[in-house]
Amino acid sequence: MARGSAIPGAIAALFVVGSLVYAVAAQMTEPPLEPARTFIDWQAAWNDGTYGVKATFLVTWSSLLFAVLMPIMAGGGATEALKGARSRPAMPEWPQLEWPRMREPARAGLGAALTALSLMFGAVCLVDPAIFSKVSFLADIALILWPFALMIGPVLLLDVALPARVLVASIEALDRTPGSTPQQAETFHLRIGGKRFELGVAAWQKLAAGDELAVRSSAMFDRVLELRRRAG
């Protein structure tokens, strides 16, 4: 591995460790450091003056991570998607394969709902967190999930909104991976054009190695949106 290629990984690891240490130390100072202090105040407002040490650590650490990771992920994904949009091939007029999956309007709706709910929760907490005093247990859970929803919602919207990728090639292999535990479902993957895509079993069973396929996939997560197979 080239020395230059290891630098981003080292910086990322340093940031993860540094944010972890900061999240622990933020509660030990007097007064606590931000954003831990704000999260402590919110919990105290709806929990009769008490707060959870572990919950405060988790939400502080995840907030620090996502505050940095989200702009990098969103900016990088958007730049790559827009840069290559003009040079991508169009989907050929081959027969389309159908299988049960979450459609793009449903994913956009989920992303919009998560974004709206997380923004509303944050706004209420900033104005008057004591509103949640009668549902303090639910508020504690919502606070832990809040940074995750605040990141996942906008990224889901970007995944739907950005131009999709198109790959036309022959199927190299179809992989079937058992779950690591008896309770975990097996996963199904398609390898084509040097890339690997996860598929539902219904779509995977319709394919065979060597089939010439057109794959339209989402910009952020490489979710398979559309499959077209050359007839004959």
N, C-alpha and C positions, 0 to 999 in steps of 0.2 A: 504493500500500500504506500502510495506517495505521501510524503510528509504533509503537503498542503491539503490533501483530502481528509486528513485526520483532524485538522484544526476545527472545523465546524462541530464535529462530534465531541471534541474535548471541551469546547465552549458550552455546548448543550449540557454535557454532564456536569460541568462546573456550575452552571446556572441551576440545575435541578438540586444539586447538593446545597448550594448557597441559599436557595429559596426554602429548602427544608430546615436548615439551621435557623434562618430568619423567622420562619413560622413558629419554631419552638421558643426562640428567644423573645419574640414579640410580646408574649404573655408574662414574661418574667420581669420586665422593667416597670417602673412606676413614674408616670402612667404607662400603660401598654402602648406599643407602637402600632401605627396604622398598617394594614387595615384591621388588625386584630381588635384594636380598641373599639372601632365602630361595630364589629360583630358582637363584641361583649356587651356593648350598650344596647343593641337590639334585643339580644336574648334576655338581658336584665329587665328590659321594659315589659316583656310579655311573660317572664318567669318569676315575678315577684322579687327581683333583685339578684337572682342567681343566673349562672351560665355554665355551659359544659366546656370543660378544658379540652377534651378530645375533639368535640365538634368544632370549637373555635380554631384549633390547630388545623383540622382538615379543610375547613372553608377558607382559612387564611392561605394555606399552601396551594390549594387548587385555584384560588383567585389570582395568586401571583403567577402561577404557571400559565393559566389561560390568558392573562393580560398580555403575556409575551407571545405565547404560541398561536393565539387566534389571528393576530395581524399577519404573522409570518405565513401561517397556513393559508389564510384567505388571499393574501396578496400574491403569494407564490403560485397558488392554484389559478387565480384569475389571470395573472400575467401569462402563464404557460398556455392556458386555454385560448385566450384572445390572440396570442402570438401565432399559434398554429392553425387558427380557424380558417383562414383563406386558402391554405394549401391542402386541407383535408379533402379526400375524395367524397363524392356524394354516395349515398346508399344506392346500390344497384336495384333494378326492378325485378328482383328474384322473389320467389314465394316466401312469405313471412311465416315464421314459426310462432305459435302462441303458447303461452303457459301462464299459470296463475302467479301474479306478482303485484306489488304495490305500484300503482301508476303514478306518473309525475304530478298530477293535480293533488293526489292524496299526500305525497311527500312534501309538496309545497305547502299544503294546508297544515301538516304537522310542524314544519319549520316555522311557519308564521305563528302558530299557536304557542309553541315553545318560546319564541322570541317575545311575543306580546305578554304572555304570563310572567316571564322572568323580569321584563321591564316593569310591569305593574307591581310585582312583589317588591322589587327594589325601590320603586317610587314610594310605595306605602311605608316601607321601613324607614326611608329617609324622612318622611313627613311625620308619621306617628306610629312607631312600631307597637305601641301598647294596644292598638286595635286588635292584635292577634292574641291578647291575653286569655280569651275564652277558648282558644284553640291552640294553646301553647305547644302541645305535643306535635301537632301538624306543622306549626310554624318552625319548630326545630328541624323537622325532616325537610321542609321546603328550603330552609337556609342551607343545609348541606348539599341539596341538589341544585340550588340556584346557580352557582358558577358553571356547572355542567350544562344546564339548560341554556344559559346565556351564551355559551359557545356553540352548542350543537344546533340550536335554532337557526342562527344566521348562516352557518356552514351548510345546513340542509337546503336553505333557500338558494345559496350560491351554487350548490351542486345541481339544482334544477335549472337555474337561470343561465348559467354559463354554456357556451356552445359545446355540444357533445363531440366526443372523438369517434372517428370511423376507421375501422380496420378491415381490410379485405384480404383473405389468405386462406390457405388450406389448414384444416385442423391437424395439429401435430400429435396431440394425445388427449385422452379423456381420463382424468384422475378421479378416483373414489377413495376418500380417506375416512376410516372408521373413527368414531368418537374416542377420546382418550379415556372415558369412563362409560359404563353401561348406560348411564342416564343421558349422556351427550350424543346428539344425533350426528350421523356421518355427514360429511360435506362432499360436494361434487364440484369439480373444476374442469375448465376447458383451457387447453394450451394452444395458442394460435399466434403466428407472427412474432414469436418470442415473448409473448405476454400470457399471463395466467388470469383467468376470470372465474369467479365463483358463480355457479348456476344452481337453480332449484332442480330437484330430481326430475320433475316433469319435463323440463327443457333438455336436461342432460341425456335422458333416455331416448330422445328423438334424434340424437347426433351419432355420428360414427367417424372414426379417424379417417382422414383423407377427404372428408366433405369440404367443398369450397364454400366458405361462409363469409358473410358480411356482419360485423359486430358494431353496433352503435353503443357507446358506453359513456357514462357521466364524467364530467370534467374533474371533480374532486375525489370521488371514491371509486372510480372505474366500475360502477354498477352497470350490469348489462341491461340496456334499455330496449334493444331491438335486435333480433336475429333474422337474417335472410339467408337461405341456402340455395345454391345454384341448382336448378332442376337437372335431372339426369344424372 
